[in-house]
Amino acid sequence: MQMWENLLEMPDVKKAEYKEVSGGRYFKLRAEPIKREIVSGIVIDGVGYNNSTSAPLLVVVEGENSLY
């Protein structure tokens, strides 16, 4: 992870983990059905990525390849 990446923040959103590969970054995203409590006692069915909603934040460098 490069130093500037630590400056990027989004409330309640995790940064996606990645592996450095030749010429870019490899992200492993897993779409799956999930249940989420949106308010106390109200649970909805939805789709999440890597067991969370919202989807993780993908941090990339302009011109770099990204593999999913």
N, C-alpha and C positions, 0 to 999 in steps of 0.2 A: 504494500500500500504506500502510495506517495504522500508526502506531508500535506499537500493541499487537499487531499481527500478527506482529512479529518475536519476540515472547515465546513463541509457540506452536511447540512442537517435538515430533516423533515420531521415534524412532530409525529410521534407514534408510528414511524416507518423505519424498518431496519434496512441497513445497507446489505445488498446481496454479496455473499462470499464468492470469490472467484479464484481461479488459478491462472498464473502467468503462463502463456504459451507463446510459441514463436509468432511474433507479429501482433499479439493482442491478448485478450482475456477470454477465459472460458467460464461461463456461468452455468450452473446446474439448477434449473427451475423445474419444479414438480407441481403441476396443476392437479387439484384434488377437491372433492366436495368437503365442506366444513360446516360446522354449526358455530354461530357467533351470537353472544348475548349483546343486543344493541342498547337495551335499557333493562333495568332490573326486572327479571321475570319474563322478558320477551326474547326468545331465541329464534333466529332465522337460519334457513339452509342457504348456503351460497357456494361459491367457488373461491378457493384461495390458492396461493402459491407458497410452497414450502411451509405449509401449515399456518399461514397467516393471511389476514386481510388488513390493510391494503397490500398490494404486491410489493416485494422488496424494491428498494431503490437501486437501479443499475448505474454504477459510476463508470464512465468510459472517457477515453481521451480522443479528441477529434483526430480522425485519420487512422485510428487503431481498429483492428478487426475485433469483432465480438462474436463469440460462438455460444450457442444455447443448446 
